[in-house]
Amino acid sequence: TPMATDADEAPLLADEPLRPGSCSRELELREFRDRYVFRSLDGGGAFAVARADGSLHPLSPEEAAAGSDCKVSKIYGVAGMIRLLAGSYVLVITSRKDAGSYGASTVYHANSMKFLCCNEAIKHLTSEEKRDEAYFMSLLRIAETTCGLYYSYDRDLTLNLQRASKLAAGRVHKPLWKQADPRFVWNRNLLEELIETKLDEFITPLIQGSFQTEQFTLKDRLVRITLFSRRCNRRLGTRMWRRGANLEGATANFVETEQLVEYEGLTSSFIQRFGALFHFSGSR
């Protein structure tokens, strides 16, 4: 019989199917001794990750439901995978918070994340390699606690309203990671193996920054104001060491902030962009 967990109360498969391009909103994680199984609770897809070496294998619904000697839990997204010396680590979203809405889509804040280890080969490493792996794992623990990560299951959050309005309407039927501007996808490098395996409904682009929305009434009409800051993933670093632009024109610590005002069915978008262009040295 399965081990008793909080996820024994996981909901049944959602009645509403996924819209084209959307990600799975809730996943069932089944932890076996030799593999992790990820099953969508609203899309029907599934895949397994071998705990020995981190290899990925798409599964049929029947294969995903097979087996009972496992720990079952609920997660809210797969943020990606990273391969180190002893194997792979899968980053999953373990809790989320409704942060508000952007357009007609709900925006969530990733409250907590966890790396699942697929590194049984660690016992075959040398002492020096084990020390290196332990150091890399300590860096992964820092990544687990990264603050200010936001995402949506059915809307590309990397494009501001002005840019999105100029693109073809058919793009919304593409997977979210294909719609996204890679500059603002915090976990872009972590998604490579999922992309190569064509697990589109499990690929959740995360944006680092801030998101806040408030509403009030003006002359008995509802007004909503949203502030959304997107941090670019290129040329990051402390202001003391990271300044200027590279040959491709990417400025250090670039942030785009969008202010949305919604009133009487109309939406206004105002964009501000900031980057550390200059470096000053010497005394004043």
C-alpha positions as CSV (number, residue, x, y, z in Angstrom):
1,T,0.0,0.0,0.0
2,P,1.2,3.6,-0.7
3,M,2.8,5.5,2.1
4,A,0.4,7.9,3.8
5,T,1.1,11.6,2.9
6,D,-0.7,14.9,2.6
7,A,-1.0,14.2,-1.1
8,D,-3.4,11.3,-0.4
9,E,-6.0,14.1,-0.6
10,A,-4.8,15.2,-4.0
11,P,-7.7,16.2,-6.3
12,L,-9.0,14.0,-9.1
13,L,-8.1,14.9,-12.7
14,A,-9.5,18.3,-13.5
15,D,-12.6,18.4,-15.7
16,E,-11.3,21.3,-17.7
17,P,-8.6,20.2,-20.3
18,L,-5.5,22.3,-20.8
19,R,-5.8,25.1,-23.3
20,P,-3.3,24.9,-26.2
21,G,0.1,26.2,-25.0
22,S,-0.8,26.0,-21.3
23,C,1.3,24.2,-18.6
24,S,-0.1,21.6,-16.2
25,R,-1.4,23.4,-13.1
26,E,-1.1,20.5,-10.6
27,L,1.1,17.5,-10.7
28,E,1.3,14.2,-8.8
29,L,4.8,13.2,-7.8
30,R,5.3,9.5,-7.2
31,E,8.6,8.6,-5.6
32,F,9.7,5.0,-6.2
33,R,13.0,3.6,-5.1
34,D,14.4,3.7,-8.7
35,R,12.5,6.6,-10.3
36,Y,10.4,9.7,-9.9
37,V,7.1,9.8,-11.8
38,F,5.5,13.1,-12.6
39,R,1.8,12.9,-13.7
40,S,-0.3,15.8,-14.8
41,L,-3.6,16.1,-12.9
42,D,-5.2,18.2,-15.6
43,G,-3.4,17.4,-18.9
44,G,-2.9,13.6,-18.9
45,G,0.8,13.6,-19.7
46,A,3.5,11.9,-17.6
47,F,7.2,11.2,-17.5
48,A,9.7,9.5,-15.3
49,V,13.2,10.4,-14.1
50,A,15.6,7.6,-13.2
51,R,17.1,8.1,-9.7
52,A,20.3,6.5,-10.8
53,D,21.3,8.8,-13.6
54,G,18.6,11.4,-14.2
55,S,17.5,10.0,-17.6
56,L,14.0,11.2,-18.8
57,H,11.3,8.9,-20.1
58,P,7.9,10.0,-21.3
59,L,5.1,7.7,-20.0
60,S,1.7,6.7,-21.1
61,P,-1.2,7.2,-18.6
62,E,-1.2,3.5,-17.9
63,E,2.5,3.4,-17.1
64,A,2.3,6.5,-14.9
65,A,-0.5,4.9,-12.8
66,A,1.3,1.5,-12.4
67,G,2.9,0.6,-9.1
68,S,1.8,1.3,-5.6
69,D,4.9,1.0,-3.3
70,C,5.7,4.7,-3.4
71,K,5.4,8.1,-1.7
72,V,2.8,10.3,-3.3
73,S,2.7,14.1,-3.1
74,K,1.4,17.1,-5.0
75,I,3.6,19.7,-6.6
76,Y,2.8,22.8,-8.7
77,G,5.4,22.8,-11.4
78,V,8.7,21.5,-12.7
79,A,11.3,24.3,-12.8
80,G,13.9,22.3,-14.6
81,M,16.9,20.0,-14.3
82,I,20.6,20.5,-13.7
83,R,23.3,17.8,-14.2
84,L,26.3,17.7,-11.9
85,L,29.2,15.3,-11.4
86,A,27.1,12.4,-9.8
87,G,23.9,12.8,-11.8
88,S,20.9,15.1,-12.1
89,Y,18.7,17.2,-9.8
90,V,15.1,18.1,-10.6
91,L,13.8,21.4,-9.3
92,V,10.1,21.3,-8.4
93,I,7.7,23.9,-7.1
94,T,6.3,22.6,-3.8
95,S,4.0,25.4,-2.8
96,R,2.6,28.5,-4.5
97,K,0.6,31.6,-3.7
98,D,-1.9,33.5,-5.8
99,A,-0.3,36.8,-6.4
100,G,-3.0,38.4,-8.6
101,S,-3.8,38.5,-12.2
102,Y,-2.1,39.8,-15.4
103,G,-4.8,40.3,-18.0
104,A,-7.2,37.4,-17.6
105,S,-4.5,35.0,-16.3
106,T,-3.6,34.2,-12.7
107,V,0.0,34.9,-11.6
108,Y,1.5,32.7,-8.9
109,H,4.4,33.3,-6.6
110,A,6.7,30.2,-6.0
111,N,6.7,30.1,-2.3
112,S,9.0,27.1,-2.0
113,M,11.0,24.8,-4.2
114,K,13.0,21.6,-3.8
115,F,15.7,19.7,-5.7
116,L,15.0,16.0,-6.1
117,C,18.3,14.0,-6.2
118,C,19.1,11.5,-9.0
119,N,22.7,11.0,-8.0
120,E,23.2,7.4,-7.0
121,A,26.6,7.4,-8.8
122,I,28.0,9.6,-6.0
123,K,29.2,6.5,-4.3
124,H,31.6,5.8,-7.2
125,L,33.2,9.3,-7.1
126,T,36.6,10.0,-5.7
127,S,37.0,11.9,-2.4
128,E,37.8,15.1,-4.3
129,E,34.8,14.7,-6.6
130,K,32.6,14.1,-3.6
131,R,33.8,17.4,-2.1
132,D,33.1,19.2,-5.4
133,E,29.6,17.6,-5.5
134,A,28.9,18.7,-2.0
135,Y,29.9,22.3,-2.8
136,F,27.7,22.3,-5.9
137,M,24.8,20.9,-3.9
138,S,25.2,23.8,-1.4
139,L,24.8,26.2,-4.3
140,L,21.6,24.3,-5.3
141,R,20.2,24.9,-1.8
142,I,20.7,28.6,-2.4
143,A,18.7,28.3,-5.6
144,E,15.9,26.6,-3.8
145,T,15.4,29.7,-1.7
146,T,15.6,32.3,-4.6
147,C,13.0,35.0,-3.9
148,G,10.7,36.8,-6.2
149,L,9.9,34.1,-8.7
150,Y,6.6,34.4,-10.5
151,Y,4.9,32.3,-13.2
152,S,1.6,31.6,-15.0
153,Y,0.3,28.4,-16.4
154,D,-1.4,29.9,-19.4
155,R,0.2,33.3,-20.2
156,D,3.6,34.4,-21.2
157,L,4.8,36.8,-18.5
158,T,8.0,37.8,-20.2
159,L,6.5,40.1,-22.7
160,N,4.9,43.4,-21.7
161,L,1.5,44.3,-23.0
162,Q,2.9,46.6,-25.7
163,R,5.2,43.9,-27.2
164,A,2.6,41.2,-26.9
165,S,-0.1,43.2,-28.7
166,K,2.2,43.5,-31.8
167,L,2.7,39.7,-32.2
168,A,0.5,37.3,-34.1
169,A,-2.5,35.9,-32.2
170,G,-1.5,32.4,-33.2
171,R,1.5,32.4,-30.9
172,V,-0.6,31.8,-27.9
173,H,-1.1,28.2,-29.1
174,K,2.6,27.5,-28.9
175,P,4.1,26.1,-25.6
176,L,4.8,28.9,-23.1
177,W,8.6,28.4,-23.3
178,K,8.4,29.0,-27.1
179,Q,6.4,32.2,-26.6
180,A,8.8,33.6,-23.9
181,D,11.6,36.1,-24.3
182,P,14.6,34.1,-23.1
183,R,16.1,37.2,-21.5
184,F,13.5,37.2,-18.7
185,V,13.2,33.4,-18.1
186,W,15.0,32.8,-14.8
187,N,15.2,29.1,-15.3
188,R,16.0,29.0,-19.0
189,N,19.2,27.0,-18.7
190,L,17.4,24.5,-16.4
191,L,14.8,23.7,-19.0
192,E,17.0,22.3,-21.8
193,E,16.5,18.6,-21.0
194,L,12.8,19.0,-20.7
195,I,12.7,20.8,-24.0
196,E,14.8,18.2,-25.7
197,T,12.4,15.5,-24.5
198,K,9.4,17.5,-25.7
199,L,7.7,17.7,-22.4
200,D,6.0,21.0,-23.2
201,E,3.1,20.8,-20.8
202,F,5.6,20.4,-17.9
203,I,7.9,23.3,-18.8
204,T,7.1,26.2,-16.5
205,P,9.0,29.5,-17.3
206,L,9.8,31.5,-14.1
207,I,10.3,35.2,-14.0
208,Q,12.4,36.8,-11.2
209,G,11.3,40.3,-10.1
210,S,8.3,41.7,-8.3
211,F,4.5,41.6,-8.9
212,Q,1.9,43.6,-7.1
213,T,-1.7,44.5,-8.0
214,E,-4.2,46.7,-6.3
215,Q,-7.7,47.9,-7.1
216,F,-9.9,50.8,-6.0
217,T,-13.0,52.7,-7.2
218,L,-12.9,55.9,-9.1
219,K,-16.3,57.6,-9.7
220,D,-17.9,54.3,-8.8
221,R,-15.9,52.5,-11.4
222,L,-13.3,49.8,-10.6
223,V,-9.6,50.7,-11.3
224,R,-6.8,48.1,-11.1
225,I,-3.1,49.1,-11.0
226,T,-0.4,46.4,-11.5
227,L,3.3,46.8,-11.2
228,F,5.4,44.1,-12.7
229,S,9.2,44.1,-12.7
230,R,11.1,41.5,-14.9
231,R,14.8,40.9,-14.2
232,C,17.0,40.0,-17.2
233,N,19.1,36.9,-16.7
234,R,22.1,38.2,-18.6
235,R,25.1,40.0,-17.0
236,L,23.8,39.6,-13.4
237,G,26.0,40.6,-10.4
238,T,26.5,43.0,-7.7
239,R,26.6,46.7,-8.7
240,M,30.2,46.9,-7.4
241,W,31.5,44.3,-10.0
242,R,28.9,44.2,-12.8
243,R,28.6,47.4,-14.9
244,G,28.3,48.5,-18.5
245,A,27.2,46.5,-21.6
246,N,28.7,43.7,-23.6
247,L,29.2,43.5,-27.3
248,E,25.7,42.3,-27.8
249,G,24.3,45.3,-26.1
250,A,23.1,43.6,-22.9
251,T,23.5,45.9,-19.9
252,A,24.3,44.8,-16.4
253,N,21.4,44.0,-14.1
254,F,18.8,45.1,-16.6
255,V,15.2,45.3,-15.2
256,E,12.0,46.1,-17.1
257,T,9.1,47.5,-15.0
258,E,5.6,47.7,-16.4
259,Q,2.8,49.7,-14.9
260,L,-0.7,48.6,-16.0
261,V,-3.8,50.6,-15.4
262,E,-7.2,49.0,-16.2
263,Y,-10.3,51.2,-16.2
264,E,-13.6,50.8,-17.9
265,G,-12.4,48.0,-20.2
266,L,-9.3,49.9,-21.3
267,T,-5.7,49.1,-20.4
268,S,-2.7,51.4,-20.3
269,S,0.8,50.1,-20.2
270,F,3.8,52.3,-19.2
271,I,7.3,50.8,-19.4
272,Q,10.5,51.8,-17.6
273,R,13.8,50.1,-18.1
274,F,16.9,50.2,-15.9
275,G,20.4,48.9,-16.3
276,A,23.8,49.6,-14.8
277,L,25.5,51.3,-17.7
278,F,28.4,53.1,-16.1
279,H,31.2,52.3,-13.8
280,F,32.8,55.1,-11.7
281,S,36.2,54.7,-10.1
282,G,38.3,56.9,-8.0
283,S,37.4,59.3,-5.2
284,R,35.1,62.4,-5.4
